[in-house]
Amino acid sequence: MARKDRITALGYYHIINRGVEKRDIFLEDEDYIQFLDLIEQMIDRFNITLHSYCLMTNHYHLLLQTHEINISLAIKFLNSNYSIYFNHKYKRVGHLWQGRFQSFYLYDDNHCFSVAKYIERNPISANMVNQISQYKYQSFYQWKSKGIYFKLLNNSIVFDMTIKEYEEFISSDIPTDILETIYKSPKIINQNGKMKILYKRVETFFEEDKDINRDKNIKQAYNYGYTKTEIANILGLSTVTITTILRKL
């Protein structure tokens, strides 16, 4: 089966990778430190802005922003160098990672903040700590404690909030409707033989005037690249109805 196309455009990404067979990839404090040192090197070498992160025992989350088309090279650098370190230290051979890293391109700042909150809350969700500020290997801990790796967060979007505002934001539960958007990314289509990224979400075509200019907005969404089924689901209509409307326009 062919690999799914990966978005490589400039912008925000939620990056995840897990240990093979969900095995632990961090066994001692030294391992976390080594990985954070490699993140710092990645940031400098590949012109990356890191906005949020959390290192769990068997996987990691990064919220980063690219300024060059180099996301795959950057994460390959991080994962490969950590694998070399880990395998050498623990005298093991073979793959450390479960497979190809996961990358989710984010739509906008609101999506970015939702993902940042999700990342920061990982240790809470896993029942590893009782309070959001207790977990050492996450970005908020570094901010609050002004730890040595606070420097990784230079120019982070989270600094649009005060530390008090951010702590309150990440300390509350994530609503179900927001949680459902965490792993959503823009759709990729093939349009006239070229790959096109649908940066605009289908629902945004109908936010302001869902009823008044419905038919016109349906045509715009369809021409943009969304299918009749996707449009029908947003509007609560049948695909047949959408087809009929498009034929009239």
Buried (B, 14 or more C-beta within 10 A) or exposed (E): EEEEEEBBEEBBBBBBBBBEEEEEBBEEEEBBBBBBBBBBEBBEEBEBBBBBBBBBBBBBBBBBBBEEEBBEBBBEBBBEBBBEBBBEEEEEEEEBBBEEBBBBBBBEEEBBBBBBBBBBBBBBEEEEBEEBBEBBBBBBBBBBEEBEBBEBBEEBBBEEBEEEEBBEBBBEEBEEEBEEBBEEBBBBBEEEEEEBBBBBBBBEBBEEEEEEBBEEBBBBBBEBBBBBEBBBBBBEBEBEBBEEBBEEE
